[in-house]
């Protein structure tokens, strides 16, 4: 299995700027991303997704911003942890209720 290479954030931002600055020179976003990604040596689809997210974050396109997405992930993780804690407490309550039951003695 080939692991994808980690692209530095500065390189991502530079590639996004290149696409956005020269977008009017291409017929569409995909062709602009293909040209820039070929020059910089990474996948065109990755670059296209980064550019679309940058446009969403900049208010130029409809969608969920990066900050909203991160907030949702954080809340979902917190919710999952709370559900697990509740399940543990529920199981503990059942266990201790059984231990304290006078009919078991």
N, CA and C atoms as an extended XYZ file, in Angstrom:
315
Properties=species:S:1:pos:R:3:atomname:S:1:resname:S:1:resid:I:1 pbc="F F F"
N         0.840       -1.172        0.000 N   UNK     1
C         0.000        0.000        0.000 CA  UNK     1
C         0.898        1.253        0.000 C   UNK     1
N         0.616        2.163       -0.876 N   UNK     2
C         1.399        3.400       -0.976 CA  UNK     2
C         0.743        4.462       -0.108 C   UNK     2
N         1.531        5.035        0.784 N   UNK     3
C         1.020        6.099        1.656 CA  UNK     3
C         1.097        7.429        0.909 C   UNK     3
N         0.042        8.228        1.000 N   UNK     4
C         0.099        9.524        0.344 CA  UNK     4
C         1.131       10.419        1.020 C   UNK     4
N         1.782       11.247        0.214 N   UNK     5
C         2.790       12.123        0.799 CA  UNK     5
C         2.109       13.316        1.462 C   UNK     5
N         2.723       13.791        2.503 N   UNK     6
C         2.212       14.933        3.256 CA  UNK     6
C         2.701       16.206        2.565 C   UNK     6
N         1.761       17.042        2.161 N   UNK     7
C         2.111       18.270        1.454 CA  UNK     7
C         2.096       19.417        2.451 C   UNK     7
N         3.181       20.173        2.529 N   UNK     8
C         3.246       21.282        3.487 CA  UNK     8
C         2.146       22.312        3.240 C   UNK     8
N         1.662       22.909        4.313 N   UNK     9
C         0.575       23.878        4.232 CA  UNK     9
C         0.950       25.068        3.343 C   UNK     9
N         2.207       25.503        3.385 N   UNK    10
C         2.643       26.640        2.550 CA  UNK    10
C         2.497       26.299        1.067 C   UNK    10
N         2.831       25.053        0.712 N   UNK    11
C         2.718       24.620       -0.675 CA  UNK    11
C         1.255       24.576       -1.100 C   UNK    11
N         0.398       24.091       -0.209 N   UNK    12
C        -1.036       24.061       -0.511 CA  UNK    12
C        -1.557       25.473       -0.753 C   UNK    12
N        -1.211       26.393        0.140 N   UNK    13
C        -1.697       27.769        0.018 CA  UNK    13
C        -1.176       28.424       -1.265 C   UNK    13
N         0.079       28.154       -1.605 N   UNK    14
C         0.650       28.712       -2.836 CA  UNK    14
C        -0.076       28.179       -4.065 C   UNK    14
N        -0.366       26.878       -4.062 N   UNK    15
C        -1.074       26.267       -5.183 CA  UNK    15
C        -2.489       26.834       -5.299 C   UNK    15
N        -3.161       27.009       -4.173 N   UNK    16
C        -4.515       27.581       -4.180 CA  UNK    16
C        -4.480       28.998       -4.746 C   UNK    16
N        -3.503       29.787       -4.302 N   UNK    17
C        -3.372       31.164       -4.819 CA  UNK    17
C        -3.117       31.178       -6.319 C   UNK    17
N        -2.259       30.260       -6.781 N   UNK    18
C        -1.969       30.188       -8.220 CA  UNK    18
C        -3.236       29.894       -9.013 C   UNK    18
N        -4.012       28.933       -8.550 N   UNK    19
C        -5.252       28.579       -9.262 CA  UNK    19
C        -6.217       29.755       -9.248 C   UNK    19
N        -6.435       30.339       -8.075 N   UNK    20
C        -7.401       31.433       -7.978 CA  UNK    20
C        -6.961       32.672       -8.765 C   UNK    20
N        -5.658       32.946       -8.774 N   UNK    21
C        -5.157       34.120       -9.503 CA  UNK    21
C        -5.274       33.947      -11.019 C   UNK    21
N        -5.176       32.715      -11.496 N   UNK    22
C        -5.174       32.466      -12.945 CA  UNK    22
C        -6.416       31.715      -13.413 C   UNK    22
N        -7.438       31.657      -12.605 N   UNK    23
C        -8.650       30.907      -12.935 CA  UNK    23
C        -9.324       31.437      -14.202 C   UNK    23
N        -9.263       32.744      -14.417 N   UNK    24
C        -9.919       33.329      -15.594 CA  UNK    24
C        -9.216       32.955      -16.903 C   UNK    24
N        -8.011       32.405      -16.833 N   UNK    25
C        -7.266       32.006      -18.023 CA  UNK    25
C        -7.638       30.598      -18.496 C   UNK    25
N        -8.439       29.890      -17.725 N   UNK    26
C        -8.802       28.508      -18.041 CA  UNK    26
C       -10.312       28.407      -18.219 C   UNK    26
N       -10.752       27.395      -18.956 N   UNK    27
C       -12.204       27.250      -19.177 CA  UNK    27
C       -12.976       26.869      -17.915 C   UNK    27
N       -12.308       26.151      -17.004 N   UNK    28
C       -12.981       25.764      -15.761 CA  UNK    28
C       -11.961       25.485      -14.656 C   UNK    28
N       -12.472       25.260      -13.466 N   UNK    29
C       -11.621       25.017      -12.297 CA  UNK    29
C       -10.790       23.753      -12.463 C   UNK    29
N       -11.380       22.728      -13.015 N   UNK    30
C       -10.679       21.450      -13.157 CA  UNK    30
C        -9.440       21.577      -14.032 C   UNK    30
N        -9.553       22.251      -15.150 N   UNK    31
C        -8.387       22.381      -16.033 CA  UNK    31
C        -7.309       23.249      -15.390 C   UNK    31
N        -7.701       24.273      -14.664 N   UNK    32
C        -6.722       25.102      -13.953 CA  UNK    32
C        -5.985       24.270      -12.912 C   UNK    32
N        -6.707       23.445      -12.185 N   UNK    33
C        -6.099       22.594      -11.163 CA  UNK    33
C        -5.179       21.541      -11.773 C   UNK    33
N        -5.578       20.993      -12.910 N   UNK    34
C        -4.732       20.000      -13.571 CA  UNK    34
C        -3.398       20.604      -13.976 C   UNK    34
N        -3.434       21.811      -14.531 N   UNK    35
C        -2.203       22.468      -14.979 CA  UNK    35
C        -1.285       22.781      -13.793 C   UNK    35
N        -1.838       23.402      -12.759 N   UNK    36
C        -1.024       23.795      -11.602 CA  UNK    36
C        -0.504       22.570      -10.856 C   UNK    36
N        -1.353       21.565      -10.679 N   UNK    37
C        -0.919       20.384       -9.918 CA  UNK    37
C         0.176       19.616      -10.659 C   UNK    37
N         0.115       19.598      -11.980 N   UNK    38
C         1.162       18.937      -12.757 CA  UNK    38
C         2.499       19.636      -12.538 C   UNK    38
N         2.477       20.964      -12.541 N   UNK    39
C         3.709       21.735      -12.327 CA  UNK    39
C         4.280       21.535      -10.926 C   UNK    39
N         3.392       21.408       -9.930 N   UNK    40
C         3.851       21.307       -8.540 CA  UNK    40
C         4.032       19.868       -8.067 C   UNK    40
N         3.524       18.906       -8.825 N   UNK    41
C         3.784       17.507       -8.517 CA  UNK    41
C         2.863       16.852       -7.510 C   UNK    41
N         1.592       17.187       -7.523 N   UNK    42
C         0.627       16.444       -6.716 CA  UNK    42
C        -0.689       16.330       -7.455 C   UNK    42
N        -1.662       15.649       -6.865 N   UNK    43
C        -2.901       15.308       -7.548 CA  UNK    43
C        -3.806       16.491       -7.846 C   UNK    43
N        -4.382       16.484       -9.044 N   UNK    44
C        -5.282       17.559       -9.468 CA  UNK    44
C        -6.559       17.565       -8.629 C   UNK    44
N        -7.052       16.394       -8.275 N   UNK    45
C        -8.289       16.322       -7.488 CA  UNK    45
C        -8.084       16.878       -6.086 C   UNK    45
N        -6.931       16.616       -5.504 N   UNK    46
C        -6.626       17.191       -4.181 CA  UNK    46
C        -6.627       18.710       -4.264 C   UNK    46
N        -5.957       19.233       -5.261 N   UNK    47
C        -5.896       20.688       -5.426 CA  UNK    47
C        -7.287       21.267       -5.671 C   UNK    47
N        -8.087       20.593       -6.478 N   UNK    48
C        -9.438       21.083       -6.746 CA  UNK    48
C       -10.254       21.149       -5.460 C   UNK    48
N       -10.124       20.129       -4.611 N   UNK    49
C       -10.843       20.135       -3.329 CA  UNK    49
C       -10.355       21.255       -2.423 C   UNK    49
N        -9.036       21.509       -2.402 N   UNK    50
C        -8.494       22.600       -1.577 CA  UNK    50
C        -9.016       23.947       -2.050 C   UNK    50
N        -9.049       24.127       -3.379 N   UNK    51
C        -9.513       25.402       -3.941 CA  UNK    51
C       -10.991       25.600       -3.634 C   UNK    51
N       -11.790       24.559       -3.818 N   UNK    52
C       -13.227       24.672       -3.506 CA  UNK    52
C       -13.439       25.023       -2.035 C   UNK    52
N       -12.664       24.390       -1.140 N   UNK    53
C       -12.797       24.690        0.288 CA  UNK    53
C       -12.357       26.123        0.575 C   UNK    53
N       -11.321       26.587       -0.099 N   UNK    54
C       -10.870       27.974        0.074 CA  UNK    54
C       -11.956       28.940       -0.398 C   UNK    54
N       -12.633       28.602       -1.485 N   UNK    55
C       -13.730       29.440       -1.966 CA  UNK    55
C       -14.891       29.444       -0.979 C   UNK    55
N       -15.186       28.307       -0.384 N   UNK    56
C       -16.257       28.230        0.627 CA  UNK    56
C       -15.868       29.064        1.847 C   UNK    56
N       -14.632       28.895        2.301 N   UNK    57
C       -14.169       29.649        3.467 CA  UNK    57
C       -14.162       31.147        3.199 C   UNK    57
N       -13.917       31.527        1.945 N   UNK    58
C       -13.889       32.935        1.566 CA  UNK    58
C       -15.265       33.508        1.257 C   UNK    58
N       -16.299       32.687        1.323 N   UNK    59
C       -17.655       33.152        1.070 CA  UNK    59
C       -18.018       33.260       -0.401 C   UNK    59
N       -17.187       32.746       -1.282 N   UNK    60
C       -17.442       32.816       -2.717 CA  UNK    60
C       -18.320       31.669       -3.211 C   UNK    60
N       -18.473       30.638       -2.388 N   UNK    61
C       -19.200       29.438       -2.797 CA  UNK    61
C       -19.996       28.941       -1.591 C   UNK    61
N       -21.146       28.324       -1.856 N   UNK    62
C       -21.976       27.764       -0.791 CA  UNK    62
C       -21.330       26.501       -0.247 C   UNK    62
N       -21.477       26.257        1.039 N   UNK    63
C       -20.982       25.022        1.631 CA  UNK    63
C       -20.627       25.216        3.084 C   UNK    63
N       -20.117       24.161        3.686 N   UNK    64
C       -19.724       24.176        5.093 CA  UNK    64
C       -18.281       24.643        5.193 C   UNK    64
N       -18.052       25.697        5.969 N   UNK    65
C       -16.696       26.227        6.116 CA  UNK    65
C       -15.835       25.272        6.938 C   UNK    65
N       -14.535       25.474        6.855 N   UNK    66
C       -13.592       24.636        7.600 CA  UNK    66
C       -13.834       24.743        9.100 C   UNK    66
N       -14.100       25.950        9.593 N   UNK    67
C       -14.315       26.126       11.030 CA  UNK    67
C       -15.603       25.426       11.476 C   UNK    67
N       -16.655       25.506       10.660 N   UNK    68
C       -17.903       24.813       11.000 CA  UNK    68
C       -17.696       23.305       10.984 C   UNK    68
N       -16.955       22.823       10.014 N   UNK    69
C       -16.680       21.400        9.901 CA  UNK    69
C       -15.886       20.908       11.112 C   UNK    69
N       -14.876       21.662       11.513 N   UNK    70
C       -14.063       21.307       12.683 CA  UNK    70
C       -14.916       21.322       13.944 C   UNK    70
N       -15.797       22.308       14.064 N   UNK    71
C       -16.682       22.402       15.232 CA  UNK    71
C       -17.611       21.191       15.291 C   UNK    71
N       -18.159       20.788       14.138 N   UNK    72
C       -19.037       19.620       14.102 CA  UNK    72
C       -18.278       18.352       14.490 C   UNK    72
N       -17.044       18.184       13.989 N   UNK    73
C       -16.240       17.018       14.350 CA  UNK    73
C       -15.975       16.982       15.852 C   UNK    73
N       -15.645       18.155       16.419 N   UNK    74
C       -15.362       18.243       17.846 CA  UNK    74
C       -16.609       17.896       18.666 C   UNK    74
N       -17.758       18.433       18.271 N   UNK    75
C       -19.004       18.147       18.986 CA  UNK    75
C       -19.419       16.686       18.858 C   UNK    75
N       -19.223       16.099       17.682 N   UNK    76
C       -19.542       14.684       17.498 CA  UNK    76
C       -18.644       13.800       18.359 C   UNK    76
N       -17.347       14.156       18.447 N   UNK    77
C       -16.417       13.398       19.295 CA  UNK    77
C       -16.835       13.513       20.763 C   UNK    77
N       -17.173       14.731       21.198 N   UNK    78
C       -17.610       14.956       22.572 CA  UNK    78
C       -18.893       14.172       22.858 C   UNK    78
N       -19.823       14.183       21.911 N   UNK    79
C       -21.075       13.442       22.055 CA  UNK    79
C       -20.795       11.944       22.212 C   UNK    79
N       -19.903       11.408       21.390 N   UNK    80
C       -19.549        9.985       21.458 CA  UNK    80
C       -18.934        9.648       22.816 C   UNK    80
N       -18.033       10.521       23.312 N   UNK    81
C       -17.408       10.282       24.609 CA  UNK    81
C       -18.438       10.320       25.730 C   UNK    81
N       -19.390       11.241       25.651 N   UNK    82
C       -20.433       11.324       26.670 CA  UNK    82
C       -21.341       10.099       26.643 C   UNK    82
N       -21.652        9.600       25.446 N   UNK    83
C       -22.466        8.377       25.343 CA  UNK    83
C       -21.735        7.191       25.966 C   UNK    83
N       -20.423        7.099       25.714 N   UNK    84
C       -19.641        6.009       26.293 CA  UNK    84
C       -19.606        6.123       27.815 C   UNK    84
N       -19.431        7.334       28.335 N   UNK    85
C       -19.407        7.546       29.788 CA  UNK    85
C       -20.758        7.183       30.397 C   UNK    85
N       -21.839        7.558       29.742 N   UNK    86
C       -23.176        7.209       30.236 CA  UNK    86
C       -23.387        5.705       30.260 C   UNK    86
N       -22.912        5.021       29.232 N   UNK    87
C       -23.051        3.566       29.186 CA  UNK    87
C       -22.272        2.919       30.332 C   UNK    87
N       -21.076        3.412       30.607 N   UNK    88
C       -20.266        2.886       31.711 CA  UNK    88
C       -20.979        3.129       33.040 C   UNK    88
N       -21.495        4.341       33.228 N   UNK    89
C       -22.203        4.655       34.474 CA  UNK    89
C       -23.469        3.812       34.625 C   UNK    89
N       -24.180        3.587       33.535 N   UNK    90
C       -25.392        2.770       33.573 CA  UNK    90
C       -25.041        1.333       33.977 C   UNK    90
N       -23.975        0.792       33.371 N   UNK    91
C       -23.548       -0.565       33.709 CA  UNK    91
C       -23.093       -0.652       35.168 C   UNK    91
N       -22.389        0.365       35.636 N   UNK    92
C       -21.932        0.385       37.025 CA  UNK    92
C       -23.121        0.446       37.979 C   UNK    92
N       -24.129        1.236       37.626 N   UNK    93
C       -25.316        1.342       38.485 CA  UNK    93
C       -26.027       -0.002       38.578 C   UNK    93
N       -26.136       -0.716       37.470 N   UNK    94
C       -26.772       -2.038       37.480 CA  UNK    94
C       -25.955       -3.001       38.336 C   UNK    94
N       -24.643       -2.962       38.183 N   UNK    95
C       -23.775       -3.848       38.960 CA  UNK    95
C       -23.918       -3.586       40.447 C   UNK    95
N       -23.807       -2.324       40.874 N   UNK    96
C       -23.881       -2.000       42.295 CA  UNK    96
C       -25.279       -2.217       42.861 C   UNK    96
N       -26.302       -2.023       42.064 N   UNK    97
C       -27.657       -2.301       42.530 CA  UNK    97
C       -27.801       -3.789       42.823 C   UNK    97
N       -27.198       -4.613       42.004 N   UNK    98
C       -27.230       -6.059       42.232 CA  UNK    98
C       -26.445       -6.454       43.467 C   UNK    98
N       -25.316       -5.808       43.708 N   UNK    99
C       -24.491       -6.093       44.881 CA  UNK    99
C       -25.206       -5.706       46.165 C   UNK    99
N       -25.983       -4.670       46.132 N   UNK   100
C       -26.652       -4.170       47.313 CA  UNK   100
C       -28.022       -4.815       47.536 C   UNK   100
N       -28.466       -5.614       46.607 N   UNK   101
C       -29.780       -6.232       46.695 CA  UNK   101
C       -29.795       -7.229       47.857 C   UNK   101
N       -30.676       -7.024       48.877 N   UNK   102
C       -30.696       -7.923       50.043 CA  UNK   102
C       -31.181       -9.330       49.684 C   UNK   102
N       -31.860       -9.502       48.584 N   UNK   103
C       -32.344      -10.832       48.197 CA  UNK   103
C       -31.216      -11.744       47.729 C   UNK   103
N       -30.079      -11.172       47.405 N   UNK   104
C       -28.942      -11.971       46.922 CA  UNK   104
C       -28.121      -12.540       48.058 C   UNK   104
N       -28.419      -12.178       49.285 N   UNK   105
C       -27.600      -12.629       50.413 CA  UNK   105
C       -28.106      -13.887       51.014 C   UNK   105
